[in-house]
Amino acid sequence: MASEIMVYSRSIQDTLDFVLMRSRAEAELASLDTAVENLKDYLKHWDDTKRRLFVPCSLGGHFSIRDLSYRRGSASVRVFYKNFIMSD
């Protein structure tokens, strides 16, 4: 009787472990699928950017940047005023 209970207990534990492992694996696959879709979207935009024709430009002796801000997620950068001096 005790050995039968042990066998049933072990089989229930194995079944639960299998179900939990499967759900974790499905979650990882869903995350991977999302990452693949993000990469496809990135590559599409990258290809679009490479096809654009850019006008060549050059900077003279110095240039200034005023009130430039950039934000991505919780990170942000802001430049109020900066002078740049170009040297050869």
N, C-alpha and C positions, 0 to 999 in steps of 0.2 A: 504494500500500500504506500509506504513512504517513498519507494523508488518510483512508483507511478506518478505521485505528486511532484517529485523532482523532475521527471521527464516532461510533464505538462507545464510546470513552471518554466523550465528551460525553453520549451518550444514557444511559450508566450513571450518570453524575453527576446528570443531570436526574431520573432515576428515583429515586435515593436522596434527592435534595432533596424530591421530591414525597412520598415515603413519610414522611420526617421531618416535613415541614410538616403532613401529614395527621394524624400521631400527636400533634403539638403542638396542633393545632386540636381534636382529639378530647379531649385532656386539658383544654383550656380550656372546652370545652362541658360536660364532666363537672363541672368546678369551678363553672361557672355554674348547672348543674342542682342541685348541692348547695346553692348560695346561695339559689336560688329555693325549694327545699324548706324551708330554714331560715326564710326570710321568711314562707312560708305558715304554718309552725308558730307563729312570732312573732305574726302577725296573728290566728290562732285564739285564742291566749292573751290577746292584747290585747282582742279582742271579748268573751271570757269575763270579763275584768276590768271592762270597761265596763258589763256587765249586772249586776254585783253591786250590791247596795244597801249603801251605807256609812252608818254612823251618824255624824251630825255631831259633831264634838268641838272643844273649844277649850282652850287652855292658859292657866293663870293667870299670875301674876307671874314665876315662874321654874320651871324643871324641871331634873332631873339625869339624866344617862345614865351607867350603870355597866356595865362588862364587856360592851361591844358589840364584836363582831368580824364581819368580812365578808371573804370570799375569792372571787376569781374568777381562775382560771388561776394564774399565778405571783404575781399581785398580791394583797396582803392589807392590811386596815386594822383596827386595834384601838384602841378607846377604853376606857381603864381607868376614868376618872372625869372628867366634864365638867359644870360648872354653866352653865346658860343663863338669862339674865335677859331677859325680854320687855319691850319698851317700846312705847308707842303712837306 
